[in-house]
Amino acid sequence: MNKLARYIIIATGLAIVVFLLWYFINIVAFILVSAVLSLIGKPIVDLLIRIRIRQWHLPRSLAAAAALIVLWALFLLFFRVMIPLVISQINELNTVNVPNLIENFKDPIDKIDRFIQNYLPASVQDFSFHDFFVERISTVINVEIVTRIFSSTANLIGNVVIATFSISFITFFFMKDEGLFFEGVTMLFPEKYEQNIKRALTSINKLLRRYFIGIVFQSTAIMILDTIGFMIVGISFQTALVIGLFCGILNVIPYVGPIIGALLGIVIGVATNLNLDFSTGIIPLMIYMGIVFIIVKLIDDFFFQPFIFSNSVYAHPLEIFIVLLIAGSLGGVLGMLLAIPGYTIIRVFAKEFLNNFRVVQKLTQKI
């Protein structure tokens, strides 16, 4: 068989694999989520197995079941505490009078509109920052989008039940049979590459487990720091906790997420304190909240991110930044979320199969 025919067969095979992954995207998503949960739950399984009472120790199947129960218990506890707070905050935001909120910012908005009229080209002088600001604030505060999400309750519950059962079932066996996921991936490659694939998967397992555990720690720490900081500047506990929750979740999106979280948090903080005077209450509140965001961001940049993004996957911060820019350009927010895990997987496989290239040797020397 000549090289051209071989390349055609390989390209056709890859195209079929990509199509099947797209067609069964829900199942693929369940498997990937289960793989991540199994990475997070594996330390719990290992800890339970190491516990011995004389000659008896917990079987791996029971340890996997216990670890799965612990993971779901933590998720349920989190949602049990947070969901009522979020719903209460949404209901409170729904009562906000948007025109009154905009009126508080009338002077700076008018200055921006005058600047547009005086200094920008004639082609954009019909743009009204006031109208744009009203539209955006209304979008943020309006809970219509939340209503649409929960409009089909039966369909939502059905999907959640199916997803929960499927992910739990798959995660249990990934933790019980430690090499099950690895064996499934190994079977996709020719037998002569089996040892390379096993080494790559072992390295990926170690790096991604450190990364995802670090992400959980980072988001939780940011939520706690933001909540404490907002309470100090005068935000009520419930509102501060909801803002901290949003900031912790959005911080998972590198670089862009913290900015979105800060803007959203300031809007919520101002909208829930409209009883304050604008010059002596709202403006200082916005400044104090901005200071809290900056302090927490600095803590994240100098302490959390170097540990998670650099040390956990052994990549230079500049390297990570460039990868995130490329992923954001190609796939938007979703691309940025998947950028670091995806890049880690590519680096590990490149080290196994393309290590004769100098650039690969440089990028993978710490793995």
C-alpha positions in Angstrom: 0.0 0.0 0.0 1.5 3.3 -1.0 1.7 6.4 1.2 -1.1 8.3 -0.5 -3.6 5.4 0.1 -2.4 5.1 3.7 -3.0 8.8 4.3 -6.4 8.7 2.7 -7.4 5.7 5.0 -6.1 7.5 8.1 -7.9 10.8 7.2 -11.1 8.9 6.5 -10.8 7.1 9.8 -10.2 10.3 11.7 -13.2 11.9 9.9 -15.4 9.0 11.0 -14.2 9.2 14.6 -14.9 13.0 14.7 -18.4 12.5 13.2 -19.2 9.8 15.8 -17.9 12.0 18.6 -20.2 14.8 17.4 -23.2 12.6 16.8 -23.0 11.0 20.3 -21.9 14.3 21.9 -24.1 13.7 25.0 -22.6 10.3 25.7 -19.1 11.7 25.1 -19.9 14.5 27.6 -21.0 12.0 30.2 -17.8 10.0 29.8 -15.6 13.1 30.0 -17.4 14.4 33.1 -17.1 11.0 34.7 -13.4 10.9 33.9 -12.9 14.2 35.6 -15.0 13.1 38.7 -13.0 9.9 38.9 -9.8 11.9 38.9 -11.1 14.0 41.8 -12.5 11.0 43.6 -9.4 8.7 43.2 -7.6 10.2 46.2 -10.7 9.4 48.3 -10.7 5.8 47.0 -7.0 5.4 47.7 -7.4 6.8 51.2 -10.2 4.4 52.1 -8.4 1.4 50.7 -5.3 2.2 52.9 -7.5 2.0 56.0 -7.0 -1.4 57.6 -8.5 -3.1 60.6 -6.1 -5.9 61.4 -6.1 -8.0 58.2 -9.3 -6.5 56.8 -9.5 -3.6 54.4 -12.3 -2.0 52.4 -12.8 -3.7 49.0 -12.2 -1.3 46.1 -15.8 -1.5 44.9 -17.1 -0.3 48.3 -14.4 2.4 48.4 -15.5 3.6 45.0 -19.1 3.6 46.0 -18.2 5.6 49.2 -16.1 8.1 47.2 -19.0 8.6 44.8 -21.4 9.2 47.7 -19.0 11.7 49.2 -18.7 13.6 45.9 -22.5 13.7 45.3 -23.0 14.7 49.0 -20.6 17.6 48.6 -22.5 18.7 45.4 -25.9 18.4 47.0 -24.7 20.3 50.0 -23.4 23.0 47.8 -26.6 23.3 45.8 -28.8 23.0 48.9 -27.1 26.0 50.4 -26.6 28.1 47.3 -29.7 27.6 45.1 -32.1 29.2 47.6 -29.8 32.2 48.0 -29.4 32.6 44.2 -33.2 32.4 43.7 -33.8 34.9 46.5 -31.3 37.2 44.9 -32.9 36.9 41.5 -36.3 37.7 42.9 -34.8 40.8 44.6 -33.2 41.9 41.4 -36.5 41.4 39.6 -38.0 44.2 41.7 -35.3 46.7 40.8 -36.5 49.7 38.9 -34.1 50.0 36.0 -35.0 53.6 35.1 -34.3 54.7 38.7 -31.0 52.8 38.6 -30.0 54.5 35.4 -31.0 57.9 36.8 -28.3 57.5 39.4 -25.7 57.3 36.7 -27.2 60.1 34.6 -24.3 62.6 34.9 -21.5 60.2 33.8 -23.6 58.7 31.0 -24.4 62.2 29.7 -20.7 63.1 29.7 -19.9 59.9 27.6 -22.7 60.8 25.1 -21.3 64.4 24.8 -17.8 63.0 24.2 -19.2 60.7 21.4 -21.0 63.7 19.8 -17.9 65.9 19.9 -15.0 63.7 19.2 -16.0 60.6 17.4 -16.7 60.3 13.6 -20.1 61.3 12.3 -20.9 57.6 11.4 -21.2 56.7 15.1 -22.7 59.9 16.4 -26.2 58.4 16.4 -25.0 55.9 19.0 -26.5 56.6 22.4 -24.5 55.2 25.3 -27.6 55.9 27.5 -29.8 53.6 25.4 -27.0 51.0 25.2 -26.5 51.1 29.0 -30.2 50.7 29.7 -30.4 47.8 27.4 -27.4 46.0 28.9 -28.5 46.6 32.5 -32.0 45.4 31.7 -30.6 42.2 30.3 -28.5 41.6 33.4 -31.3 42.3 35.9 -34.2 40.8 33.9 -34.9 37.3 35.0 -36.7 36.3 31.8 -33.7 34.2 30.7 -33.9 32.2 34.0 -37.7 31.8 33.5 -37.0 30.4 30.0 -34.4 28.0 31.3 -36.9 26.5 33.9 -40.0 26.8 31.7 -40.0 23.1 30.8 -39.7 21.6 34.3 -40.5 18.0 33.3 -38.0 18.0 30.5 -35.3 19.6 32.7 -35.9 17.1 35.5 -35.8 14.2 33.0 -32.5 15.3 31.6 -31.0 15.9 35.0 -32.0 12.4 36.2 -30.6 10.7 33.1 -27.4 12.7 33.3 -27.0 12.1 37.0 -27.6 8.3 36.8 -25.3 8.0 33.7 -22.5 10.0 35.2 -22.7 8.2 38.5 -22.7 4.8 36.9 -19.7 5.5 34.7 -17.8 7.3 37.4 -18.3 4.3 39.8 -16.7 1.9 37.4 -13.9 4.3 36.4 -12.9 4.5 40.1 -13.6 0.8 40.8 -11.6 -0.5 37.8 -8.7 1.9 37.9 -7.4 1.1 34.4 -10.8 0.9 32.6 -10.7 4.3 31.0 -7.1 3.9 30.0 -7.8 0.5 28.4 -10.7 2.0 26.4 -8.4 4.7 25.1 -5.5 2.3 24.4 -7.7 0.1 22.2 -8.1 2.9 19.8 -4.4 2.8 18.9 -2.3 0.2 17.2 -0.8 -2.4 19.5 2.8 -1.4 18.7 2.1 2.0 20.4 0.6 0.5 23.5 3.5 1.3 25.9 3.7 4.9 24.6 -0.1 5.3 25.1 0.0 3.9 28.6 2.9 6.2 29.6 1.1 9.2 28.2 -2.2 8.3 29.9 -0.4 7.9 33.2 1.2 11.3 32.9 -2.1 12.9 31.8 -3.9 11.3 34.7 -1.4 12.8 37.2 -1.4 16.3 35.6 -5.1 16.7 35.1 -5.9 15.4 38.6 -3.7 18.1 40.1 -5.2 20.7 37.8 -8.9 19.9 38.5 -8.3 19.7 42.2 -6.5 23.0 42.1 -9.4 24.6 40.2 -11.9 23.5 42.8 -9.6 24.9 45.5 -9.1 28.1 43.6 -12.8 28.8 43.0 -13.7 28.0 46.6 -11.0 30.3 48.0 -12.0 33.1 45.7 -15.7 32.7 46.7 -14.7 32.9 50.4 -12.4 35.9 50.0 -14.9 37.8 47.9 -17.7 37.1 50.3 -15.7 38.3 53.3 -14.5 41.3 51.5 -18.0 42.4 50.4 -19.3 41.9 53.9 -16.6 44.2 55.2 -17.5 47.0 52.8 -21.2 46.8 53.8 -22.9 44.3 51.5 -25.4 42.0 53.2 -24.2 38.4 53.8 -26.7 36.8 51.3 -25.8 39.2 48.5 -22.1 39.0 49.2 -22.3 35.2 49.1 -24.1 35.1 45.8 -21.7 37.6 44.2 -18.8 35.5 45.6 -20.3 32.4 44.1 -20.6 34.0 40.7 -17.1 35.3 40.9 -15.7 31.9 42.0 -17.5 30.1 39.1 -16.6 32.7 36.5 -13.0 32.7 37.6 -12.7 29.2 36.0 -12.6 31.1 32.7 -9.1 32.4 32.6 -8.5 36.2 32.3 -12.0 37.1 31.0 -13.9 35.4 33.8 -12.7 37.6 36.6 -13.6 40.8 34.6 -17.1 39.5 33.9 -17.5 38.5 37.6 -16.4 41.9 38.8 -18.8 43.8 36.5 -21.7 41.5 37.4 -20.9 41.8 41.1 -20.8 45.6 41.0 -24.1 45.7 39.2 -25.7 43.4 41.7 -24.2 45.3 44.6 -25.5 48.6 43.4 -28.9 47.3 42.4 -29.5 45.9 45.9 -28.5 49.1 47.6 -30.4 51.8 45.7 -31.6 53.2 49.0 -28.2 54.8 49.4 -27.4 58.3 48.3 -25.5 58.3 45.0 -22.6 60.5 45.8 -22.1 59.5 49.4 -23.3 55.9 49.3 -23.3 54.2 45.9 -20.0 55.7 44.5 -18.0 54.8 47.7 -19.6 51.3 47.6 -18.5 50.8 44.0 -15.0 52.0 44.8 -14.8 49.6 47.8 -16.1 46.7 45.8 -13.6 47.5 43.1 -10.8 47.4 45.7 -12.0 44.0 47.0 -12.0 42.7 43.4 -8.5 44.0 42.8 -7.1 42.6 46.1 -8.6 39.1 45.5 -7.4 39.2 41.9 -3.9 40.0 43.0 -4.0 37.1 45.5 -5.2 34.9 42.7 -2.5 36.0 40.3 0.4 35.8 42.7 -0.6 32.7 44.8 -3.4 30.6 43.2 -2.7 30.8 39.5 1.0 30.1 39.5 0.3 26.9 41.5 -2.6 25.7 39.4 -1.8 26.8 35.9 2.0 26.5 36.0 3.0 24.0 38.7 0.0 21.6 38.2 0.6 21.2 34.5 4.3 22.2 34.3 3.8 25.0 31.8 5.2 28.5 31.7 2.6 31.3 32.4 3.4 33.0 29.1 2.9 29.7 27.4 -0.5 29.3 29.1 -1.5 32.8 28.1 -0.7 32.3 24.4 -2.7 29.0 24.4 -5.7 30.7 26.0 -5.6 33.5 23.4 -5.6 30.9 20.6 -8.3 28.8 22.2 -10.4 31.9 22.9 -10.1 33.0 19.2 -11.1 29.5 18.0 -13.7 28.5 20.5 -14.7 31.5 22.6 -15.4 30.9 26.2 -15.8 27.1 25.8 -12.4 27.0 24.1 -10.8 28.9 27.0 -12.3 26.5 29.5 -10.9 23.5 27.6 -7.7 25.1 26.6 -5.4 24.1 29.5 -6.6 20.4 29.8 -6.5 20.1 26.0 -3.1 21.6 25.8 -1.8 19.3 28.5 -3.0 16.2 26.7 -1.4 17.4 23.4 1.9 18.1 25.2 2.0 14.6 26.8 1.2 12.8 23.5 3.7 15.1 21.6 6.4 14.0 24.1 5.7 10.4 23.5 5.5 10.5 19.7 7.2 13.7 18.5 10.1 14.1 21.0 12.7 14.3 18.2 11.6 17.9 17.5 13.5 20.5 19.5 10.4 22.6 20.1 8.6 19.6 21.6 11.6 18.8 23.8 11.6 22.4 25.1 7.8 22.5 25.8 7.7 19.1 27.5 11.0 19.1 29.4 9.3 19.4 32.8 6.7 16.7 32.2 
